[in-house]
Amino acid sequence: MNPITCGMAADLLPLYLDGCCSADSRAALEAHIDACPACRAQYAQLRRDLTPAAPAAEDPGTDGIARALARKMRRRKRCQRALCAVLGVLLAVLLVFIGKTFVILGQPGGAASAALPAGATDLAVREVSGTAEEVGEHMFATGTARLVVSADALPDAPATVRLWQVRETRENTMVATLDAKHRSCIFTNLPPQTLYAVTVDGAPDVQLTVRSRLTFREAFSLMLQEL
């Protein structure tokens, strides 16, 4: 066994304390420490610096830390799988809702009638806009079993919208309200071969549009009502 210098001993001390020295290096270092007071003092200081503050029995050690990290990773993976499952369900529900909305939007509308009376407007062909008073002078036919009345500008106060069936006389069929929260009202399940009229109580100047086509938002709202 070759003797070692103090410099070599200083390099070997950390490895010695970690148990990473070879048998020959360990024996050479121990022999040098026994003979060298300076290196022996350095060795004692390193041992004090590396001694844990807590009792060794309470130190979880490398295996304990590894087990704790493994448990943490397993919990994280379980949470991620649960989150992915929830997001998958929500996405599936959203796709179903969107699909039903497009079904409502795509419901075909045919000609309202083979021969409309003079002055009647087929909403499957065009929509009508104007003041409530002007709109009230029209008769409407719809080939989609629905009729939409929307306010182009918010009314100052809630406005009552009345849908009338036009036969020999007008018969009030449905009533809805336009206000700051409801800028449109949708009348549904209408017989397609019937003429209708729209009036607004006490608000002749409110700007309206009467149509049979739905916006995506209106179709989505209608889909939710049908659930």
Solvent accessible surface area in square Angstrom, and as a share of the most:
residue,aa,sasa,rsa
1,M,156,0.70
2,N,126,0.65
3,P,127,0.80
4,I,21,0.11
5,T,84,0.49
6,C,67,0.40
7,G,47,0.46
8,M,98,0.44
9,A,0,0.00
10,A,37,0.29
11,D,107,0.55
12,L,33,0.16
13,L,0,0.00
14,P,63,0.39
15,L,85,0.42
16,Y,27,0.10
17,L,48,0.24
18,D,100,0.52
19,G,56,0.54
20,C,89,0.53
21,C,26,0.15
22,S,66,0.43
23,A,84,0.65
24,D,114,0.59
25,S,34,0.22
26,R,101,0.37
27,A,44,0.34
28,A,9,0.07
29,L,0,0.00
30,E,67,0.30
31,A,46,0.36
32,H,29,0.13
33,I,14,0.07
34,D,109,0.57
35,A,85,0.66
36,C,19,0.11
37,P,91,0.57
38,A,72,0.56
39,C,4,0.02
40,R,102,0.37
41,A,62,0.48
42,Q,77,0.34
43,Y,44,0.17
44,A,38,0.30
45,Q,82,0.37
46,L,46,0.23
47,R,136,0.49
48,R,148,0.54
49,D,93,0.48
50,L,110,0.55
51,T,90,0.52
52,P,74,0.47
53,A,117,0.90
54,A,50,0.39
55,P,81,0.51
56,A,84,0.65
57,A,104,0.80
58,E,127,0.57
59,D,71,0.37
60,P,88,0.55
61,G,28,0.27
62,T,114,0.66
63,D,99,0.51
64,G,12,0.11
65,I,95,0.48
66,A,53,0.41
67,R,141,0.52
68,A,46,0.35
69,L,103,0.51
70,A,40,0.31
71,R,111,0.40
72,K,102,0.43
73,M,92,0.41
74,R,127,0.46
75,R,121,0.44
76,R,119,0.44
77,K,105,0.45
78,R,126,0.46
79,C,89,0.53
80,Q,99,0.44
81,R,151,0.55
82,A,57,0.44
83,L,104,0.52
84,C,88,0.53
85,A,62,0.48
86,V,82,0.47
87,L,97,0.48
88,G,39,0.38
89,V,94,0.54
90,L,106,0.53
91,L,101,0.50
92,A,53,0.41
93,V,66,0.38
94,L,86,0.43
95,L,105,0.52
96,V,81,0.46
97,F,50,0.21
98,I,54,0.28
99,G,34,0.33
100,K,92,0.39
101,T,0,0.00
102,F,116,0.48
103,V,100,0.57
104,I,8,0.04
105,L,56,0.28
106,G,56,0.54
107,Q,84,0.37
108,P,126,0.79
109,G,38,0.37
110,G,46,0.45
111,A,82,0.63
112,A,0,0.00
113,S,37,0.24
114,A,116,0.90
115,A,86,0.66
116,L,53,0.27
117,P,65,0.41
118,A,104,0.80
119,G,61,0.59
120,A,20,0.15
121,T,9,0.05
122,D,22,0.11
123,L,5,0.02
124,A,29,0.22
125,V,120,0.69
126,R,134,0.49
127,E,93,0.42
128,V,8,0.04
129,S,72,0.46
130,G,10,0.10
131,T,28,0.16
132,A,5,0.04
133,E,111,0.50
134,E,91,0.41
135,V,1,0.00
136,G,13,0.12
137,E,137,0.62
138,H,51,0.23
139,M,47,0.21
140,F,0,0.00
141,A,2,0.01
142,T,0,0.00
143,G,14,0.14
144,T,26,0.15
145,A,38,0.29
146,R,15,0.06
147,L,0,0.00
148,V,0,0.00
149,V,0,0.00
150,S,16,0.10
151,A,4,0.03
152,D,71,0.37
153,A,57,0.45
154,L,88,0.44
155,P,23,0.15
156,D,157,0.81
157,A,65,0.50
158,P,98,0.62
159,A,3,0.02
160,T,43,0.25
161,V,0,0.00
162,R,71,0.26
163,L,0,0.00
164,W,59,0.21
165,Q,22,0.10
166,V,25,0.15
167,R,148,0.54
168,E,175,0.79
169,T,95,0.55
170,R,103,0.38
171,E,83,0.37
172,N,61,0.31
173,T,55,0.32
174,M,62,0.28
175,V,83,0.48
176,A,23,0.18
177,T,63,0.36
178,L,0,0.00
179,D,33,0.17
180,A,77,0.60
181,K,178,0.75
182,H,105,0.47
183,R,114,0.41
184,S,33,0.21
185,C,12,0.07
186,I,46,0.23
187,F,7,0.03
188,T,37,0.21
189,N,134,0.69
190,L,5,0.02
191,P,65,0.41
192,P,57,0.36
193,Q,125,0.56
194,T,20,0.12
195,L,29,0.14
196,Y,0,0.00
197,A,0,0.00
198,V,0,0.00
199,T,36,0.21
200,V,17,0.10
201,D,62,0.32
202,G,84,0.80
203,A,24,0.19
204,P,68,0.43
205,D,110,0.57
206,V,18,0.11
207,Q,77,0.34
208,L,1,0.00
209,T,12,0.07
210,V,0,0.00
211,R,29,0.11
212,S,1,0.01
213,R,176,0.64
214,L,17,0.09
215,T,67,0.39
216,F,90,0.38
217,R,203,0.74
218,E,18,0.08
219,A,0,0.00
220,F,55,0.23
221,S,46,0.30
222,L,17,0.08
223,M,3,0.01
224,L,77,0.38
225,Q,132,0.59
226,E,118,0.53
227,L,120,0.60
